[in-house]
C-alpha cells in the first residue's frame, strides 16, 4: 500500500472518529435534556408503609445532613434502619444524634459484624433486614441526600404490580477538594448521561444502589439478598434477577443528590477504577467500545488523524466544533440548577476527560479493587473475594 493510500485511510478513520464523537456528544446532550422534561409521578392513592435500610461505614462529610434528610419525609408511615458492622464505628455518633432529634420516628439501629459474602454492604443489609417492619423496602446509600417527597416518588411506581424494582439516577455534589470536583464530574458529565442515553433508546436494565425500592415478596422470590452477596455489581445483579421474574425496572424521575468526597488523587483513582471495573464486569464484550463515548478525546484523535494527509477539511473542523460545543453544553446543563458557581469547574473539563481515558485503559490490567479501605479480587463474573 502506498503512502498516499495510507494517508487517505487515516484521514477516513479520522473523519469516522469525529463523526462518532460528534454524534455521541449530541445524543448524550439530547438524552439529558429529554430526561429533564419528565414529570414526577403524582398519585392520590394511599401509599404503603415503607422501611428504609441505610448501611453505614464510618463518617464522611455531610453524613448528618444526608441521613437527616431521610428522617424528614412527607410520608404517612415509614421506618428507618441504620446498620453498621462495628460498635466503634463513628457513624453511630451521628445516628445517636438523630435518635435524640426524632424521638417519635421509628428508628432502629443494627450492629452486627456477621459477613454473608464478599460484598460488605450487602452483608450489612442482610443483617438489617430482620428488623424491617414493612413489606416495601427502600435501600439507599449513606451519601444520598433527598427532599421530603423522595419516598412518595420512589414507592409510587410499585403500585403497578408489573414493576418489581424502582431505582434512580443521581447528581454528584462535590466537597471542596479539586479531586472531589473531578469525581462529581465523572458522575454528572459521563456516567449519568451514558445511562440516560441508553434509557432514551429503550434500555431498561439500569439499577443503582443509590436507590433500590422493592417489595419484600419480590426479594424473597429471587432468593433474598444472599443471591447478590458476592457480587461487585450487586445493584445490577439485583435488577437482573428481578427482570428474570418477568417484572420491570422503573427509573424514577426523582434525582437524589450524592455527596462526593475525594480528598486525594489516589482515592479518586481507586474509586473510579472500581466503578470502571464494575462496568467491565457488566459489559465484558463491549467494554472496549466505551472509548467511543469519550467524545472530546476521540474527537481530538480524529482531528490528528485528519492532519496526516493535509490540513483538516472543513467537515473535520465542523465535526470537531460540534463535539466541543455539545460537550461544553453537557457540562453546563447539570449546573444550571445547582448551588455551585457556573464557571467554577469549566477549566477542569479537558483534565476530566483525559483522566477518564486513563482509568478506562488501566481497567484492562486490573482485577483487584479497593472498597472502604479493603482490597478485593474480582473475577470475570463479578464475584468478589477478599485478597487479605
N, C-alpha and C positions, 0 to 999 in steps of 0.2 A: 504494500500500500504506500503510495507516495505521500510526501509531507503535506502537500496541499489537501489531499483526501483526508488525512488525519486531522488537519486543522478544521476542515469543514465538518467532520464528525464531532469534534469537540465543541464547535460552535452550535451545532444542533443540540448536543447534550446540554449546553449552557442555556439555550432557549427553552428546552424542556424543563430544566430545573427552575428557571424563572417563572415559567407558566404554572408549575405545580406550587411554587412558593406563593405567587400572587393569588392563585385560586384558593389555596388553603387559608391564607390570611383573610381573604374576603368572606369565605364561608364561615370561618370561626367568628368573625365580627357579626355577620348576619344572625348566626345562631344565638349569640349573646343578646342581640337586640330583640329578636323574636321572643326569647325567653322572658325578657323584661316586660313584654306586653301581656303576659299571662295574668289572669285574675286569681286571687286566692279563693279557695272553696268556702262558700258560705252555706251554713246549714242551720235550720231551726230545730232539727231532731235532737233529742236528748242524747248526749254522748256518754259512752260507758265509763265507769271508774278506771283509772289508769295507775299502774305502778311504774315509776321512773327509776331505772337502775344506773347508778353513777360509779363505775370503778375508779379508784383513785390510787395514785402512787407518787408521793412526795408533793412538794409545793411548787408553784410556778406563778409568774406574775399574773395578777388578776384572778387568782383562784377563788377568792372570797366572792368577788362580784359575779364571776361566772356561775358558781354554784348557787348563789343567792337568786339569780335570775330564774332558776328552776323552782324556787320556793314561792315565787310571786305570780304564779299562773292564774289567769282568769278562767278557772275550770271548776266544774261543780264538785268533783271528788277525785283526789289523787294522793298517792303515797310516794315518798322519795326514800330510796335506799342508797346509802353510801357504803362502799366496800373497800377495805384495804387488806393487805397480807400481813402487815407487821404492826404490833401495838405501839411501836415507837415512830410510826410514820407521822411526819409533821403535818400532813393533811388533816389529821384528826383534830388538831387545834382549830382549824377553820370550821370543821364540822361542829365542834363544840360551841363555837360562836353562833352558828346557825340554829342549833338546838335551843340556845337561850333566846334568840331573837324571834323564833317561830314556835312557841310552846304548844300552840293548838294544831299545828300541822303534823300529820303522821310522818315522822322521820325515823327511820331505823338505821342502825349502824352495824355492819358486819365486819368483824376482824377475824380472818381465817387464812392461815398460811397454806392450806392444802393445795396441791398442784394436781391438775387433772389432765395436763397435756403441755405441749411446748409453748403454747400461747398463754402468757400470764394474764392478760386482760380477760380472755375468755374464761380462764380458771376462776378469776375473781367473780365474774358474772355467774358462774355455776354455783359458787358458794353463796352468793347473794339471793339467788332465785328462790331458795327455800323460804325466805322471809316475804316474798311477794304476795300481797293480799288479793290482787285483782287479776283479771284474765286478759287485760290488754297491757302489753309491756312496751315500754319505751327505753331503749338502751342508747345512751348518749355519752360522748367523750367528755373528759373533765375540762377541756379548754373551750368548750362551747358556751356561748352567751346568747340568750334568747329573750324575746319580748313576752309579755303576758298572754299573747294569743297563740303561742307556739304549740301547746298541747292540743288545742282545738284544731289547729291547722293540720297537724300530722296524724291525728286519730280519725279525722273525718273521712278520708278515703277508705278506711276499713269498714265503713257502713256498707260498701259494696262487697258482697261475700266472694266475689271473684278476685278481689285484691288480697294477697297474702302477706305483703310486706310494703311498708312505706319508708322512703328514705329521702334525703335532702342533699343538694349541693351545699356548699358553704363559702363564706367570704373570709379570707385571711386578714386578720387585724394585727399588724406588726407592733412589737415593742420598739424601743428607740434604736438599738444597735443596727448598724448597716446590714449585718448578716440576717437579722430578723426581717428587714425590709426586702432583702433579696428572696428570702424564703416565702414571704407572703406573695411576692410577685410570681413565684413558681406556681402557687395555687391559683391566684386570680387571673393570671395572664397566659397560662399554658394549660394547666391541668383541668380547671373548670371549663374553659372554652372547648377543650377537646371532648369533654363529657357532653357538653351541650350540642356540639356538632354531631356526635353520634346520636343523641336524642332527636335532633332535627331530622335525621334520616331514618328514624323509626327504631333505633336500638333501645331496648328496654331492659337490659340486664344489669345496669349500674346499681350498686348498693354501697353506701358509705357508712362507716362506723360512727360518723358524727351524729347520725340519727338512724336508728333501726326500730321501727314500730311494727308490732305484730301481735296476733292473738296467741295466747298460751297453747291453745288447741293446735294451731299450725306448727308451733315449735315442737310440740310433742310428736306430731306426725312425721317430722323429719329426723327424729331421733334425739331431740334436745340439743342443748349447746355442746354436749360432748362430741357431736358429729363434726364440729368445726374446731375442737380444742387444740389440734396440732397444726392448724393451717395459718400460714403467714397472712394470706388474704382472707381472713375469717369472714369479713363482711360480704365479699364476693361469693365465697363458698356458700354462705347462708342463702344468698339470693339464688344461686344455682339449685339448691335443694328445694327452695320454695317453688321455683318455676317447674321443678320436676313433679310437683303435685298438681300441676295444671293451673296454678294461681299466678296472678300478675304482680309485678313490682310497680308501685306507683311512685313517681318522682314528685314530691310535694313542691308547690311553688314557694313555700316558706324557705328563707335562706338564713340560717343561723350564722353568727359571727364566731370565728375561732381565733383565740389568742395565739399569735405566732411569735415564739421567743427562741432566738438562736444567738446566744451570747458570743460564739466564736465561729470562725470559718470551719474548723474541724467538725463541730457539732452539726453545722448546716450540711456539710458534705455527707456525714454519716446518715442524717435523716433522709436526705434526698436519694442517697444510694439505696436505702431501704425501700423508699417509695418506688424508685425506678426498678428495683429488683422485684417488687411486687407486680409491677406491670409486665415484666418479663415472664413471670410465672403465669400470669393470666393470658398473655399473648405470645407463647413461645415461638410460633411460626411467623408472626407478623411484627415481632418486636423490632427487628432491624429496620422495618419501614417507618418506624416512628420518626426517624430523621426527617422525613418529608413534611412533618408537622412543625419543624423548626424553621419557620418561614424566613426570618431575617438572615441567619447563616446560610441557608440553602440558596437564597437569592444572591448573596454575596459570592458564593461559589459559582453560581450560574453566570454572573457578570464577568468573573475572572475567566471562565471558560470561553466566553464570547470574545474576550480580548485576545485570545490566542491567534485567531485568524486575522483580525483587524480591529479597528475601534468598534465598540459595541454598537449595534444598529439602533435606530430609533425605537424599534419594537422592544429590544432588550432593555433600553433605558426606561421605557414606559412601564414595562412589567416590574422592573426594579422599584420604580417610584410608587406604583400601586401597592406593592408589598410593604414598603416603608410606611406609606400613609395608613394602610389598614392596620399594621402593627402598632403604630402610634395611637390610632383611634381606639384600638383594643386596650391599650394602656390607660387611656383617659376615661373610657366608658365606665369602668367599675369604680373610678374615683369620684365621679360626679356627685354621688350621694354620700360620700364618706366625710370624715372629720379632718383628714389629713390635707395639708396644702396641695393644691392640684399639681404643681410642678416639682414637688419635693424630691421625687424619685425618678424623674424623667431621664436624668443623666445615667441612671443605672440600667436602662433598657439594653444597650449592647452587651454590657457585662453579664446581665442576667441570661441572655440568650446563648452567649458563649459558654457560660458555666453549665447551662442545661445540656449542651452538646457534650461537654467533658464528662458529666455524670452519666449520661447515656452510654458513652463509649466505655467508661470504667465498668459499667454493669456487666459487660460481656466477660470480664475477667474476675468477677466477684461472686462467691457463693456463700459468703458469711456477712451477716448484718449485725448491727448494734441496736439494741432496743432497751430503753430505760436503764442504760448502764451495763447490760449483759449482752454477751455475744452468742449468736445462734448460727448454726449451719442450716442452709435451706436447700432441699433437693429439687429436682426438676418438676416435682409435683406440688411444690409449695409447702411441703411438710417441714416444720421447724424442729430442730433438736439442739439442745444446749451444747455449746462447744467446750464448756468447762468440765 
